[in-house]
């Protein structure tokens, strides 16, 4: 009996309390031109989101089934929650996803801003080389041609093809923690 209890407790500890870190981008409506926005308005429920991360579910499209605009401003904010395909997800970041294409090779580069510094800004590469940093101008518009100098694998001229809304979620909202999540948290906190 003791072995069964120990196995059960170890299994509870090994199971994650929430899903892996995820990156979702809102699928744009046909009439949207894109463009950098510091404030992203909440899309109506029924809007589709395209998954960029984790890699095993990248390029899947899911539907926003609910959301909470806790401060009532109409914009997506950090610490608000979105329900995607019926699963609540806690928002940890909101901003633009920027699609660039190499002018010569037509290679695709997907980036999002992480820091501004004067005339240049750092952008985090979402694809193809996750977590690399490139420097670009702090404001970008669709059809801009920009030059990347570093890192060498992305050196060259790039065309800003598209800008979409993007959110990072932790996979589950602490606001809507279920009983099973509470049980797992209890055992995880024992150690």
N, C-alpha and C positions, 0 to 999 in steps of 0.2 A: 504494500500500500504506500509506504514511504517513497519508493521509487516512482510510483505513478504521480504522487503529489509533486516531487522534485521535477519530474519531466514536464508537468503542466506549468509550474512556475517558470522554468527555463524557457518554455515555449512562449509564455506571455511576455517575458522580457525581450526575447528575440524579435517579436513582432513589432513593427513600427507603429507609433501612435497616429501618424498621418502619412500620407503618400509623399513621394519624393518631390523635391523642389521642381516647379514647373514654370514654363514661360508660354504664355498664350498671346496671340495677336488677334485683334478683331478683323474679321473679313470685311473689307470696305464695300459699301453700297456702290452701284454702278455710277452714280452721279457725284461721287466724292473724288476730288483731285488730290487729296493728301496734302501734307504740309506740317511743319513742326508746330506742335501745340504743347504748351506747358501744362494746360488743364485739359484733360480728356473728359468730355461729357459722358455720362452713363448712357449706354445704348439701351433700347427697349428690350425687354425679355423676348426671347425668340431669335435674338441676334446670334450669328454664328462666330465662333472663335476657332482659330487655327493654332494647333499646338506646335511649338518650336522645340520644346524640351520637356521631358527627357527624350533621348534619341530613340528609345524603343517605341514611342508613340508619336514621334515627330510626323508632321504632315497629316495628322488626323484632324477632322473638323467636328466640333461639338457645339451644342446649343446652350446659350445662357437661359436658364429656366427661372432664375430669381436673382435679386441683388438687394443689398441694404445700403442706402445712402444715409449713413448715421448722422451726418451733420446737416443734411438737407440742402447742400449747395448745388446738387445736380452734376457734380464732377466725381470721377473715380479718385479716391484718396487712399493712401497707405492706411492700413488697419481696418478698412471696410472689407466686406465679404461679397463674393459673387458665387452663385450656384451654377455650375456647369454640368449638364446632364444629370441634374438632381443631387449633385455632391457639392456641399459648401466648401469654398476655398478662401483662405485668408490672403488678402492682397498685401504684398510687401514692397512693391514698386510699381509705378505707372509712368509711362513715357512713350516715345516713338520707337518703332523699328524702322530702320532705314535700309533699303535695298540698293546696292551699288553694283554696277556691271563694268568690268574692265573694258576700256575703249578699244583695245587691240584684241584681246583674247576672248572677250565676252564672259569671262569667269564671273560668278556671282559672289558677292560679299554682303553679309547681313550684319549690321551693327546697331548698337544703341548707345546713347551718350552716358558717360559716367562722371565727367569733370570738365569744367571750363577754366581756361587760363589765358586771358588776354585774347590774342588773335587766333589761337589754336585751342582745340578741345580734344579730350581723350574720349575715344569710343571703344566700347567693349565688343569684340567680335563674337556674334552668336553662331555664325556658320560661315565658312566650313571649319575653321580652327577655333573651337570654343575657348574663350578666356584670353585670347591674344588682345593687345591694345594697339589701336592705330590713332594717329593724330589727323584731325580734319578741322575745317573752319567751325566755329561755334554755332553758326546757323546755316542750315542747309535747306534748299528748296528742290522740288522735283525739276529735273533737267539741268541742274548745276553740273559742271565738270570740275572735279577736285583732284588734287595730287596727293598721293600717299608716298612718303619717303621711307618710313619704317613701320614694321619690320620688312626685311628684304623680300619676303615671299608675297607681299602685297604692294610692292613698289610699282608706281605707274599712275596713269590717269584713269579716273573712274567717273562714270556717269551716274547721277542720282536718279534712279528709275522710279522709285515709289517710296512713300512714307506711310506707315500704318500705326495704329494705336497698339500698345503692348502693355501687358501686366505680368508681373511675377507673382506666383502664389506658392504657399508652402504645402499645398495639397489638402489642407483641412483647416477649418476654422475653430479656434479655441472657444468661440462664442457658442458653437453648437456641438460641444463635446457630448458624445453619447455615453451610455452606461459602460459599454465595452471599453471605450477609451479611458474612462475613469478607473476601471479595474486595472488596465495595463499600466496607467500612470502610477497607481498606488504601489504595485509591485516594483516598478522601475525606480521609484523614489526610496524604496527600502535599502537600496545599495548605494 
